């Protein structure tokens, strides 16, 4: 009986002496590696600090804002960005001191297509301190690129015009849409935006109307709170009439 009790006590004491690993996130220690560290510890210390830096910088982007330039071009502003390979094992840090004009010649594959959402990427494949820009239908990676970071997206509407620009790192997302709309029709909302998040305006488009002996002295394009467009004319003789025609519109969404 005493032998059993003694054996049990030894097992208990042995269990108390076993060291268990404590799991916690690695944190930056600016004092490591120090000159007094053992060479055998350097790999571990450097790896720990590298992991912390990577956690901070892997999605880093400052500036590089995408903005509307024309119906067929964008501008990517100056700034810095970290471009990674598909596994995230390698990162390249790039900085542009000049804005980049983005045209359809920068598409990764195929040709421009209408009524599609495209994505804008910074690419760091070249042996340079700067990044280039590519357009892609892929939301995750441009075809043929190795090191990249997504900056945002835009919509190429049915007329092949750029609109609805969204910056991925923007605290406030702004969408700008333009187009032409017929009288009595309703200006469409940008995808993902409500009417409360938008402001809109219309202007002179084209008009189809007859004439009378008085001629016409004024043409009015208006839009109401429900985004319904009206085109009207007033003749020099004082008469008023509705008119068939198109208005040019701009709608801006902010959220």
C-alpha positions as semicolon CSV with decimal commas, in nm:
position;residue;x (nm);y (nm);z (nm)
1;X;0,000;0,000;0,000
2;X;0,283;0,242;0,093
3;X;0,460;0,155;-0,231
4;X;0,150;0,252;-0,430
5;X;0,113;0,576;-0,243
6;X;0,478;0,660;-0,300
7;X;0,449;0,588;-0,670
8;X;0,142;0,808;-0,697
9;X;0,322;1,094;-0,521
10;X;0,617;1,069;-0,761
11;X;0,385;1,091;-1,063
12;X;0,215;1,395;-0,912
13;X;0,543;1,574;-0,848
14;X;0,666;1,494;-1,198
15;X;0,349;1,641;-1,347
16;X;0,399;1,962;-1,147
17;X;0,746;2,000;-1,293
18;X;0,635;1,972;-1,657
19;X;0,650;2,308;-1,836
20;X;0,361;2,396;-2,067
21;X;0,387;2,650;-2,351
22;X;0,192;2,972;-2,301
23;X;0,035;3,097;-2,623
24;X;0,022;3,473;-2,687
25;X;0,059;3,708;-2,980
26;X;0,416;3,807;-3,062
27;X;0,488;4,168;-2,970
28;X;0,755;4,413;-3,080
29;X;1,048;4,443;-2,841
30;X;1,267;4,735;-2,944
31;X;1,545;4,617;-2,711
32;X;1,590;4,293;-2,911
33;X;1,807;4,167;-3,056
34;X;2,067;4,314;-2,820
35;X;2,443;4,273;-2,842
36;X;2,434;4,057;-2,529
37;X;2,192;3,804;-2,678
38;X;2,308;3,452;-2,739
39;X;2,364;3,384;-3,111
40;X;2,138;3,082;-3,078
41;X;1,845;3,314;-2,989
42;X;1,887;3,558;-3,279
43;X;1,668;3,370;-3,527
44;X;1,378;3,358;-3,282
45;X;1,410;3,722;-3,178
46;X;1,436;3,854;-3,533
47;X;1,146;3,637;-3,651
48;X;0,925;3,764;-3,369
49;X;0,987;4,128;-3,455
50;X;0,944;4,058;-3,828
51;X;0,602;3,905;-3,764
52;X;0,493;4,211;-3,569
53;X;0,610;4,447;-3,843
54;X;0,433;4,236;-4,104
55;X;0,109;4,250;-3,907
56;X;0,129;4,629;-3,918
57;X;0,244;4,682;-4,277
58;X;0,084;4,406;-4,484
59;X;-0,215;4,625;-4,578
60;X;-0,034;4,959;-4,561
61;X;-0,137;5,230;-4,802
62;X;-0,094;5,607;-4,776
63;X;-0,235;5,824;-5,053
64;X;-0,268;5,646;-5,391
65;X;-0,624;5,779;-5,416
66;X;-0,819;5,686;-5,729
67;X;-1,011;5,976;-5,884
68;X;-1,215;6,044;-6,197
69;X;-1,023;6,205;-6,485
70;X;-1,254;6,148;-6,783
71;X;-1,507;5,898;-6,916
72;X;-1,218;5,671;-7,015
73;X;-0,938;5,753;-6,771
74;X;-0,863;5,764;-6,399
75;X;-0,588;5,917;-6,190
76;X;-0,400;5,739;-5,910
77;X;-0,249;6,005;-5,685
78;X;0,098;6,001;-5,532
79;X;0,153;5,780;-5,231
80;X;0,303;5,467;-5,080
81;X;0,179;5,109;-5,081
82;X;0,289;4,759;-4,981
83;X;0,250;4,502;-5,261
84;X;0,253;4,132;-5,168
85;X;0,269;3,803;-5,355
86;X;-0,027;3,565;-5,343
87;X;0,089;3,389;-5,025
88;X;0,194;3,704;-4,842
89;X;0,541;3,559;-4,788
90;X;0,712;3,844;-4,974
91;X;0,628;4,213;-4,956
92;X;0,755;4,502;-5,171
93;X;0,726;4,861;-5,055
94;X;0,675;5,117;-5,331
95;X;0,635;5,496;-5,348
96;X;0,519;5,716;-5,636
97;X;0,604;6,086;-5,634
98;X;0,398;6,156;-5,947
99;X;0,034;6,079;-6,019
100;X;-0,042;5,801;-6,267
101;X;-0,297;5,842;-6,545
102;X;-0,481;5,510;-6,578
103;X;-0,615;5,420;-6,923
104;X;-0,766;5,108;-7,077
105;X;-0,425;5,018;-7,218
106;X;-0,338;4,914;-6,861
107;X;-0,598;4,636;-6,847
108;X;-0,443;4,300;-6,756
109;X;-0,618;4,087;-7,017
110;X;-0,886;4,110;-7,289
111;X;-1,039;4,445;-7,380
112;X;-1,267;4,702;-7,221
113;X;-1,621;4,574;-7,161
114;X;-1,936;4,768;-7,076
115;X;-2,160;4,726;-6,771
116;X;-1,881;4,569;-6,566
117;X;-1,706;4,645;-6,236
118;X;-1,327;4,673;-6,269
119;X;-1,063;4,677;-5,999
120;X;-0,751;4,894;-5,980
121;X;-0,424;4,746;-5,852
122;X;-0,081;4,882;-5,765
123;X;0,180;4,641;-5,907
124;X;0,544;4,609;-5,794
125;X;0,684;4,354;-6,040
126;X;0,936;4,594;-6,193
127;X;1,280;4,636;-6,037
128;X;1,208;4,992;-5,923
129;X;1,115;5,197;-5,619
130;X;0,783;5,295;-5,780
131;X;0,467;5,100;-5,860
132;X;0,272;5,066;-6,183
133;X;-0,107;5,034;-6,214
134;X;-0,324;4,765;-6,371
135;X;-0,699;4,729;-6,430
136;X;-0,862;4,389;-6,389
137;X;-1,204;4,224;-6,377
138;X;-1,065;4,013;-6,093
139;X;-1,130;4,149;-5,745
140;X;-0,841;3,950;-5,597
141;X;-0,544;3,957;-5,836
142;X;-0,456;4,104;-6,179
143;X;-0,361;3,842;-6,435
144;X;0,014;3,804;-6,478
145;X;0,116;4,013;-6,176
146;X;0,322;3,869;-5,890
147;X;0,332;4,155;-5,636
148;X;0,019;4,368;-5,609
149;X;-0,220;4,555;-5,381
150;X;-0,580;4,646;-5,461
151;X;-0,649;5,020;-5,446
152;X;-1,019;5,028;-5,534
153;X;-1,274;4,981;-5,809
154;X;-1,496;5,156;-6,063
155;X;-1,795;5,075;-6,282
156;X;-1,779;5,095;-6,661
157;X;-2,139;5,173;-6,755
158;X;-2,346;5,068;-7,055
159;X;-2,208;5,357;-7,258
160;X;-1,850;5,256;-7,177
161;X;-1,804;5,551;-6,941
162;X;-1,625;5,528;-6,605
163;X;-1,832;5,600;-6,293
164;X;-1,889;5,485;-5,933
165;X;-1,527;5,509;-5,819
166;X;-1,458;5,350;-5,480
167;X;-1,127;5,370;-5,289
168;X;-1,065;5,066;-5,070
169;X;-0,881;5,251;-4,795
170;X;-1,105;5,558;-4,785
171;X;-1,277;5,636;-4,457
172;X;-1,546;5,798;-4,669
173;X;-1,640;5,632;-4,997
174;X;-1,744;5,869;-5,274
175;X;-1,917;5,749;-5,589
176;X;-1,955;5,979;-5,891
177;X;-2,186;5,867;-6,172
178;X;-2,272;6,053;-6,490
179;X;-2,492;5,978;-6,788
180;X;-2,774;6,084;-7,014
181;X;-3,139;6,033;-6,926
182;X;-3,469;6,097;-7,103
183;X;-3,736;6,332;-6,975
184;X;-3,976;6,176;-6,718
185;X;-3,722;5,905;-6,630
186;X;-3,553;5,860;-6,292
187;X;-3,179;5,904;-6,235
188;X;-3,042;5,565;-6,118
189;X;-2,871;5,539;-5,781
190;X;-2,507;5,425;-5,771
191;X;-2,476;5,059;-5,676
192;X;-2,469;5,018;-5,296
193;X;-2,595;5,372;-5,219
194;X;-2,932;5,496;-5,096
195;X;-3,103;5,818;-5,204
196;X;-3,023;5,975;-4,864
197;X;-2,651;5,928;-4,937
198;X;-2,668;6,102;-5,277
199;X;-2,699;6,443;-5,439
200;X;-2,780;6,491;-5,808
201;X;-2,800;6,755;-6,078
202;X;-2,908;6,772;-6,444
203;X;-2,810;6,995;-6,733
204;X;-2,864;7,056;-7,101
205;X;-2,874;6,742;-7,313
206;X;-3,057;6,723;-7,644
207;X;-3,413;6,826;-7,730
208;X;-3,666;6,700;-7,982
209;X;-3,957;6,939;-8,033
210;X;-4,164;7,106;-8,299
211;X;-4,184;7,479;-8,353
212;X;-4,459;7,737;-8,381
213;X;-4,488;8,088;-8,512
214;X;-4,360;8,226;-8,184
215;X;-4,043;8,015;-8,167
216;X;-3,902;7,914;-7,830
217;X;-3,722;8,144;-7,592
218;X;-3,623;7,912;-7,307
219;X;-3,563;7,545;-7,238
220;X;-3,553;7,410;-6,882
221;X;-3,404;7,087;-6,747
222;X;-3,504;7,007;-6,388
223;X;-3,496;6,712;-6,149
224;X;-3,703;6,667;-5,833
225;X;-3,640;6,508;-5,492
226;X;-3,737;6,168;-5,634
227;X;-3,471;6,203;-5,910
228;X;-3,736;6,234;-6,184
229;X;-3,620;6,449;-6,475
230;X;-3,838;6,707;-6,650
231;X;-3,761;6,891;-6,973
232;X;-3,984;7,188;-7,058
233;X;-3,996;7,480;-7,298
234;X;-4,146;7,826;-7,287
235;X;-4,219;8,005;-7,614
236;X;-4,152;8,369;-7,682
237;X;-4,528;8,412;-7,707
238;X;-4,573;8,310;-7,346
239;X;-4,699;7,960;-7,403
240;X;-4,554;7,668;-7,213
241;X;-4,526;7,308;-7,325
242;X;-4,351;6,986;-7,234
243;X;-4,078;6,855;-7,456
244;X;-3,920;6,523;-7,535
245;X;-3,547;6,515;-7,490
246;X;-3,250;6,400;-7,288
247;X;-3,072;6,556;-6,993
248;X;-2,714;6,505;-6,883
249;X;-2,691;6,413;-6,514
250;X;-2,439;6,372;-6,238
251;X;-2,514;6,189;-5,913
252;X;-2,269;6,184;-5,622
253;X;-2,294;5,931;-5,339
254;X;-2,108;5,965;-5,010
255;X;-2,103;5,707;-4,729
